[in-house]
Amino acid sequence: MQINQPSNQIKLTNVSVVRLKKGGKRFEIACYKNKVQEWRSGVETDIDDVLQIANVFVNVSKGELAKSQDLQKSFGTTDTNTIVKEILKKGELQVGEKEREHDLSSVRREIATLVAEKCVDPATQRPYPVGVIDKAMTEAGFSVRPGKNAKSQVSECIKLLQTHSKLPIQRARMRIRVTLPTADAEKLKSKVLEGADSVEKEEPGAEEWEAIILIDPSQFRIINDLLQKECKGRGRLETLTFAATAGS
């Protein structure tokens, strides 16, 4: 016997749902996976390529469509295109549990990779394998923050590893060369050197002063800004290597 599906129900699969609560009602739209973020970032501009179906739902998983009177009351219109764009702009993207776990796992792996690239073992000045960093993250109790990209969580992760794990770790030092006219060096070299972890070479000359120093990467911009402001283009700043890879 054939079972007829109610006319206000539509079944969809492999769908990303965007939900907006408005006027005391819940409204949902069915989108293709990954297209919502592309629309919001401006990469995708054709709404037909974002929506699986140009309808407004009360519940996408049940295939239950919103009633016209509810749309009018909540949005002040029944124009589907207008309503869909508002839901896309203001709604919350619903993520399934398996998808969420996969996303968090991918971000965690990316964080571990970035930490491994930026940090070293203080004793050997060599980088750790990503697997070692990941184990230390678990030991330190690091949790990925949903909704934030990997890069924005790296500094927090490094601080947590330094305080809550047994892994000795520090940021890799940058090896840079600073060159200043002798006249500028007299007033600036102390400020440059105070940002250094160590000084490899310092060569005062008749016309120029040059130093090769190891610094924390956070000091690079400070020194660069100092040279730009005080030397007006007369000084030079050159990155040589990261200490983490020097000699390896």
Salt bridges, closest charged atoms under 4 A:
GLU28 OE2 - ARG19 NE 2.79
GLU28 OE2 - ARG26 NE 3.54
GLU38 OE1 - LYS35 NZ 3.38
GLU44 OE1 - LYS35 NZ 3.03
GLU86 OE2 - LYS22 NZ 2.48
GLU86 OE2 - LYS90 NZ 3.61
GLU97 OE1 - ARG100 NH1 3.12
GLU99 OE1 - LYS33 NZ 3.24
ASP103 OD1 - HIS102 ND1 3.85
ASP134 OD1 - ARG108 NE 2.98
GLU156 OE1 - ARG145 NE 3.12
ASP184 OD2 - ARG234 NE 2.97
ASP197 OD2 - ARG173 NE 2.35
GLU200 OE1 - ARG175 NE 2.86
GLU202 OE2 - LYS189 NZ 3.66
GLU203 OE2 - LYS201 NZ 3.68
GLU208 OE2 - ARG236 NH1 3.23
GLU210 OE2 - ARG177 NE 3.54
ASP216 OD2 - ARG173 NH1 3.42
GLU238 OE1 - ARG177 NH1 2.78
